[in-house]
Amino acid sequence: MRVYNFSAGPAVLPEEVLQEAADEMLDYKGTGMSVMEMSHRSKAYDAIIKEAEKDIRDIMNIPDNYKVLFLQGGASQQFAAVPMNLMKNRKAAYIVTGQWAKKAYQEAKIYGDAVAVASSADKTFSYIPDCSDLDIPEDADYVYICENNTIYGTKFKTLPNTKGHTLVADVSSCFLSEPVDVTKYGVIYGGVQKNVGPAGLVIAIIREDLITDDVLPGTPTMLKWKTQADNDSLYNTPNCYAIYICGKVFKWIKKMGGLEAMKAHNEKKAKILYDFLDSSKLFKGTVEPKDRSLMNVPFVTGNEELDAKFVKEATAAGFVNLKGHRTVGGMRASIYNAMPIEGVEKLVEFMKKFEAENG
Ligand SMILES: *Cc1c(COP(=O)(O)O)cnc(C)c1O
């Protein structure tokens, strides 16, 4: 029996994608082998990676002057790759809205002068700071954001005013959750295990003029975006199987009606949960309402023992992975693209019942 999996990542995937992969496990389209057993230089695999790229380009409406790279090392590896590839002046502006943004900021400091131009640390990252008029150093090579803060449940609803500087965004936990204007960014990247596919793959969408040989001295060949771009993400053996699954998820998104439809589906789910939190006497959302994420919804009862009781009883009832991040406690429901609406409806029913019994 499948459970309702509210994990922040690796996370729920569309059931029909998993079923299709299962059907193709032993014999992929008459090749007599699994995609896992296939050469990344084979004709069959070439078709898989090319089609995956074509589909994500269609879905996100990615302009021709952007490259799509399928890379390893997860999102965290890009925390170093970003400064290595972009810090020509060894200066960058970081907006620190949570732990992932902070990790990226700290990593960048190894390579140059990373400046925190805004932060929401003063209120445990429960809001997005006003980024309309920041003091961005003139010679900053880029401005960096984590667009959706997985742990705290906040999301940038408007992009920061970068004052003409290149915008770099970690979109790991909001990837393909709604339409996006790619032209506003220099670099968009995300680990796929939050909303798109299996762990260990990061997709980076990078404007071509930012992909050059002019990288920091000592940049490993593998971390130089140009190496990967020149070789169509096949410089070495990529995460073949993860790319294959992502390709199936792209097809699923297309079938569901693309990113507009995903957004409507996600807004509907989030509204059910937030409306309940706003009316509940027991459960409370922890985020400034205007900055609420559609993907990650943290909440508390205000009583740690009751939180633990809730998580335990929810798990027994088939609602799993609701425990909040180890650094913040409470609960968190991650309701990514593949979470069906019934999952959220039933969770709210369960919360109402728990409230009646424990309120
Ligand atoms: C999960 C997450 C990461 C880390 O991803 P890894 O692939 O484990 O390195 C980075 N940024 C955000 C926003 C995340 O949610």
The ligand as a Gaussian input file, in Angstrom:
#p B3LYP/6-31G(d) Opt

LIG

0 1
 C       17.603000      20.082000      -0.606000
 C       18.119000      21.403000      -1.005000
 C       19.487000      21.602000      -1.310000
 C       20.504000      20.502000      -1.184000
 O       20.377000      19.570000      -2.200000
 P       21.449000      18.407000      -2.368000
 O       21.081000      17.837000      -3.695000
 O       21.265000      17.462000      -1.232000
 O       22.797000      19.023000      -2.365000
 C       19.878000      22.852000      -1.714000
 N       19.001000      23.867000      -1.815000
 C       17.696000      23.717000      -1.542000
 C       16.764000      24.876000      -1.684000
 C       17.214000      22.482000      -1.121000
 O       15.919000      22.338000      -0.840000

